[in-house]
Amino acid sequence: MTKTAATTNSNITLAAIKEGSIDAISAGEPAWLVQNRKSAFGKYASLPAEVSPLYSKYSDANRIKPEHVHLATTTTAAAATATTQAAKQGITGDLAKRLEELEKETGILQLGHETSRVFVKDAVARQGVIVTSIKEAIARHGDLVKAHMEANPLDHQEDRYMALEAAAFQSGVFVYVPRNVVVEEPIRIITSLADDGTSLVSRNIFVAEAGSKATIVQELYAPGTGSEAQQQQQAYFELIEASVKPDAHLEAVTLQAMGPDTVAVSNRKAFVERDARMSWYVGMFGGMLSRYRTDSVMKGQGAQAEDIEIVFGAGSQSFDVTSNLIHNGQHSRGKVQVKSVLKDTSKSLFKGMIKIGKEGKGTESYLAGHAILLDKGAKSDSIPGLEILTNEVRATHSASVAQMDEGQIYYLMTRGLSREGAKREIVSGFLEPLSRKMGPTIRAWVNYLIENKWQGGSLMLRTDEAMEQILEVEKSRYRETQDIFEKHYKYR
């Protein structure tokens, strides 16, 4: 983890942030970006924590304590250099092992608000793929960053925290995949908050040019050093913008495994053009409060978007998940599936909307939020909705919340399982239809985190014996599925 000397950075609380703070954060940036930041900040300062009154009574946004959230703002170039060196020298423990694995792949490691390592394989670099920090991208590839922002402008009034992320981002990652380039192996992003308790505001931009294909895998960690006694709350605010050009396919996988007293707020925007496809895969396991919003905007004819999310809550965790499908092109396809497993007194809120514009004829869209409650103190709410402005479309939604079936538990116990083992089998069956949609490696990582969470262990991914066993099982299942498909196809 990174050790950041108190003398190198000045801290400001989220409650005290003002336009002058934005000037400090944006020092040296081009005028167009500074103006963009200030415009977003104006909206942040005027918006409530929950913009829609429909959701206000369900929201746990009041668990975010702006006066306790401290942001580190680097004051000088010398301080920035000192912080970066400290980050490079302070990687220890499990994170050091993750770094060893990252060195063999293409990816980036962020510690606090500094980018600690960037690795790009030679073969990937020769294809023209760019993987770098957002700061470096603004400095060296400003034309690409600006072109994306101008082509896909954000409405900062949609969400208070999206406006904050656009205004006050200190770090982030820029990934650019050129036209017709296929990146065979996943691009990895590992982000860990600093262990001095400071929080982070990040902005990530992913651009997949026409005909390209790539998978980006994001791991989020936090040491969880904030505490009520210290009046410090550690938070991660993130904005992800994905630009998927015609005939491109982009997969974005997020595994959120932050500390139990951390706040995680993420706003995700995908702009999907003609015959392109965007796939979101999310596993949420950590954090005191996780507030995730995903908007998939299908701009062109034949565009497709899919959002698959798995939530596993325990203790007093709260998960606030929003996923919207916006269809502006004809014959577009959208699907959202969110499943929550909740123990103890944890809770989840699923909000989703299918919006089909006047030009969206021939659209098919599906929205589903389902939850299973393992204990009587757990709670879940689902609020799906439709807004359709044209004919000749198909739009459906479903939602369910249920306690675990005692009859199923009893049946499995009569077959030799313990009560806890029976619960785990039921949960596995509940989540299987979603995890099946992911590749074998991602599915193994999700199952590993579920297993560790169930046992109360560490949520950081490790290449240990347990992981190797799970990987082998998932790869074997994947091969068997392929064999079955090939046999059925052969004899049709």
N, C-alpha and C positions, 0 to 999 in steps of 0.2 A: 504494500500500500504506500501511497505517497505521504511523506512527511513534509508539511509546508511551514516554514518558519514564519512566526507572527510578524516579523519585521519586514517581510517582503511584500505583504499584501495589506490593503486596507479593506475592512469589511463594512458592508451596509446592509441593514435589514430590508426585507421586502416591503415592510410598512413604510420605510423612510425613502424608498426609491423615488426619484423625481427626474425631470427632464435633464437637469445637469448631470445626473448619473449616466444617462444615455450618452451624453457628450463624451464622458470619460471612457465608457466602454467602446464607443465607435471612433475613438481618436485614430486618425490616419486612414480611415476608410473613404471611398469615393462619395461624392456629394449625393448621388442618387440613392445610395444605400442608407446614408445618414438620414435623409428625408423620409425614406421608407420606415426606418426605425421610429422616428418622431411621430409620424402619422399613426403608427400602431400604438405607441405609448399613450397618445391622446385618448384612444378608445379604451385602453386598459384602465386608465384612471377614472373613466366615467361609467364603466360597466359593473353590474353586480356579479357576485361569484357564480350565481346560477341565472343565466339570461332568461330562460323560459320559466314563466310562473307555473306552468303545468308540472314541472319537475321539482320545484323548490321544496315542497314538503317531504320529498323523498331523499333529497341530496344530503350528503355528509361533507360538503365543501367547507363547512364551518370547522372541521377538524384541522384545516390548514390554518396555522397561526402566523400571519405575515410578520408580526413583531418578533417572532422567534426564529424566522428563516433568515440566515446570514449568507449573503453573497460575497465572494472574494473578488475584488476588483484590483487588478495589477496596476501599479501606479507609474512604473518606469520600465524602460527596456531592460535595464540591469536587473530589476526585480523579476521580470519575466524569464530572463536567462537563468537566474538563480532557482526559480521555481521549477523550470524544466529540468535542470540538473538534479534537483532533489527528487523529482519524480522518477528520473531514470535510475537513481541509485537506491530508491526506497521500495522497490518491488520485491516482496517476500511472500513466503507461504504459498497458499493455493494459487494466488494470482501469478506468482512467478512460474508455476507449472503451466498455467494457461498461456503465459507468454512464450514458453518453450514450444508449445504446440503451434502458436500463432506464427512463430518464426519460419515454420515450414510451409506456410500458406500465404494467401494474399489477404491482408487485413490491417486493422489499425487498433491501437490501444490508447484509451483516454483515461487519465487519472486526474480527477478534479477537473479544473478548467484548462488543463494543458494536455496537448497531444504528446504522449510519451514515445510511442513507436509507430512506424509505418512500414509495412512489408508488402512489396509487390513482386510477384514472381516474374522472372525475365520473359517467359512466354506470354504472360498476361500484359506486361508493359509493351511488348512488341506489337500487340494488337491495338494499342492506343488507348487502353483502359486507364482511367485516372482514379486513383484512390488517395485522398489527401484530406487534411483538416479544412474546415470551412474558411478559416483565416487565410490559409495558403491558397485556397481556391479563389478567394476574392482578390488576392494580390496577383496571382499568376494566370488565372483563368476567369477574370472578371467578366469577360464578354459572355461566357457560357452561363455563369450565375445570373447575370442581368437578363439574358434572353429567356431563361426559365421563369424568372419572376415576372417579367413583362407578359409572357404568354399565358401564365396561370396566376393572375393576381388574387390575393387573399382578401376576403371580406372580414376585416378585423372586428366587426361588430358581432360576429357569430358567437364568439366565446372569449371571456375575459382573459383566460390563461393562454389562449392562442395569441392574443394581442400582446401579452407579456413576452411570450417566447419570440415573437417576431421583432419586438422592440429591444429586448435586453439580452439576447443570446451572447454568451461568452465563448462558446466552443461549438463543435459539431463536425460532421463528416460530409464530404462531397464525393460522390461516386458517379462517374460518367462512363457509359458503355457506348462506343461508336457504332455507327450503322453496320448492320449485318454481322456483328461480332457476337459469338456465343462463348460465354465464360463457363467452362465445364465445372469447375469447382466453386463452392460458395465463397463469397467475399465476407470476411469476418469482422465484426465490430465489437470490441469488448470495452465497456465503459464502467468505471467504478468511481463513486464519489470519494472525495478526499477524506482521510481519517482525522482531519482537524474539525470535523463537524460542519464545515461550510457546505452550502447547497450549490446547485448548478442549473444554468439555463442554457439549453443546447438547441441548435438548428441543423438538421440533416437534410441534404438535398440529393436525391437519386434521379439520374437521367438515363433512360434507355432509349437510344435512337432507333429509327425504323429498322425492323427486321432483327433486332438484337435479342439476346436472352441472357438472364443472369439471376442468381439467387444471392441475397444479402441476409446474413444471419447476425442478429444483434443479441448480445448478452449484457444484462444490466445488473450491477451489484452495488451494494452500499454497506459500509462497516456498521452502520447504525449507531453512531457515536453521539447523536443528539439525545437530549434528555429534558424532561420537564424541570428537574431540579436545577439544571444549568440554564433554563429558559432558552433552550436551543433545539430547533426542529430541523432535521436534515431533509431536504427536498430535491427532487429532480424534475425539472420542467423541460419538456422536449417537444419540438415541432419537426415532423417529418413530411417532406414534400416529394412526391414521386411523379415524374413526368414520363409517361409511357407512350412512345410515338407509334405510328401505324405499324401493325404486324409484329410489334415487340411483345415480349413476355417477361415480366419482372415478378419475382417472388421476394417478399420481405418477411423474414421470420424473427420474432422477438420472444426471448425468454427472460421474463422479469423475475429476478431472484434477489431482491433487495432486503436489507435488514428489517426486522419486525417493527421498528419505530420510525420508518422512513415514509415520506409522502412521494408518490410517483404520479405525475400528471403528463399525459401524452396526447397531442393532437396530430392526427395523421390525415394527409390529403393526397389522394391519387387522382391524376388527370389522365384519363385513358382515351386514346384516339382510335381512329378507324381500325377495326379488326385486331386491336391490341388486347392484351390480357394482364390484369393485375391480381396477384394472389397475396393476401395477408394471412399469416399464421401466427397466432399469439398464445403464449402460455403465461398466465399470471399466477405467481405463487407467493411472492414476498410483499413487504410493505405494510404499513398501518392503514394507509388509504391509497388505493390505486384508482385513478380517474382517467380512463382511456376513451378518446373519441376518434372514430374513423369515418371519413367521408370519401366514398368512391364515386368520382364524377366521370360518367361515361359520355365523353364529348362527341365521339364519332360513331358512324354506323358500324354495327357488328362488334362494338367494344364489349369486353367482359370483365367482371370484377367478382372476386370471392373473398370473404372474410370469415376465417375459422378461428374461434377463440375458446380456450379452455381456462377456467378459473377454479382454483382450489384454495378455499379459505379455511382458516382455523383461528382459535382465540377470538379476539375482537376485531379482526381485520374487516375492512370495508372495501368493496369493489364496485365502482360506478362505470359501467360500460355503455357507450353509445356507438351505434354503427348505422350510417345512413347510406342508402343507394340512390344516387341522383342520375336519372336517365335523360340525357339531352339528345342522344342520337337514336336513329331508327334501328330496330332489330338488335338492341343491346341485351345483355344477359347479366343478371346480378344475383348473388346468393350470400346471405349472412347466416351463420350458425354459431350460436354461443351456448356453451354448456357450463354450468357452475356446480361444484361440489362443495358443500358448506358444513363445517363442523363447529362445535362449541356454540359461541354467540356471534359468529361471523355473519356477514350479510352481503348480498349483491343486489344491484339495481341494473336492469338491462333496458335501455331505451333505443328504439330504432325507428327509422322512417324510410319508406319507399316513396321517392318523388319522381313522377314521370311527366316530363314537360310536353308541350304541345307538339313538338317534333319527334316524340318518342314512340311512334307507332311500331307495332310488332315486338314490343319489349316483353321480356319474361323476367320476373323478379320474385325472390323468395326471402323471407325474413323469419328467423326462428330463435327464440330464447327459452332455454329449459334449465331447470335447477332441481337438484336432489338434496334434501336436507338430512344430515346424518344425526343431528341432535335437535331436541325440542327448542333450544334457544336460538337456533339459526333461523335466518329470515332471507327471503328473496322476493323481489318485485320485478315484473316484466311489463313494459309499456310499448308495444309495437304500434305503428300507424301507417296509413296510406294517404298519399296526396297525388291524385291522378288527373291530368288535364287533357287527356285525349282518349280516343277509343282504340279498339283492336289491340288490347294489351292483356297480359295475364300477370296479376300481382296477388300474392298470397302471403299470409303471415300466421305464425302459431306461437303459443307460449304456454308453459306449464311449470308449476311448482309443486313438489310432492315430498312427503316424508318417505324415508326408506321403508319398503314393504316388509313387515314382520314375517309374513308368510314365506317370502323368498329367503329371508335370513334363516328361518326354521328349516326350510327344505334343504338348504346347503349345509346346515349344521348336522342334519340327519345323514348327510353324505360324508361326514368326518371332519368338516371344517370347524374351527373355533368361531365364536361370534364375530371377533374382529376380522378373521380371515374371510368370513362370509360377506361382511360389509365391503371388504376390499375387492372381492370378486364382482359384486354388484356394481361398484363404482367403475371397475375396469370395463364391464360390459356397457355401462352408460356412456363412457367416453370413447369406446372403440370406434363407432362410426365416424367420429371427427378425426381421431389420430390416424385412422386408416388413409385419410386423404393426404397425409404428409409422407415424405420419403422415409425410408427405414432409419436413417441416421437421426433426423429430426424427431421421429417418433421415439427412438431410443432415449434421446435427451429428455423429452417430455416425461416418459415413464420413469426415468432415473430421478427426476425432480419430484414427481409424485410420490415415489417410494421413500425418498429422503424426508419429504414433508410429513408423510404419514408417521414416520418413525421419530420425528422431531430432530432430524440431523441437519447438517449444513446444506444450504441450497446451491452452493457453487458446483458447477460441473467439474468432474474429475475423471481422468482416464484411469480408473482403478478396476479391481477385479469385478465389482458389481456392474460397472459400466460395460466392461468387455462382454459379460454374460448377456446383458440386455441387448447389446449391439448384435451379438451373434444370433439371438432369438429373432430379432426384428429382420435381420438380413435373410435369415432362413425362411421366415414367413413371406418376405417379399419375393424370394425366388420361387417358392411354392405357388404363390398367386400367379406369377408369370407363367409357370409351367401349366397350370390349369387353363389359363386363358389361351395359351398356344394350342393345347390339345383340343379345346372346344372349337377354336377357329379352324383347325386343320380338318376336323371331321364334320364341319357344317355342310 
